[in-house]
Amino acid sequence: MTSLKSVNARTFHSEVVKSKRSFSSISGLLWSQSCTMIAPILEEIAGEMKGIVKFVKLNVDKNPQLTARFGVVPTPTLKIFHGGKGRRTFSAQHQSTASSTG
């Protein structure tokens, strides 16, 4: 099992937007039961997809500006980025096929 790399407001652009790979970003609360339940599954997938898909995590409590920018409500929220833009969003509340932000 691999550990998901944490990103924040300072590293998000270089790790996510400028990435050459398609990747997923899990956004959540470290103390949230839903986030702690999904984390091991995403870590396993990240290990299996290493070098193909990049997974990162974002602590929404510590990064409210990114949380607002990408509409991360509720948590956990899984966003798929490609070409520096958010392409799909999956959350407990809804699923979208395209993101107008990002």
Secondary structure, 3 states (H helix, E strand, C coil): CCCCEEECCCCHHHHHHCCCCEEEEEEECCCCHHHHHHHHHHHHHHHHCCCCEEEEEEECCCCHHHHHHCCCCCCCEEEEEECCEEEEEEECCCEECCCCCC
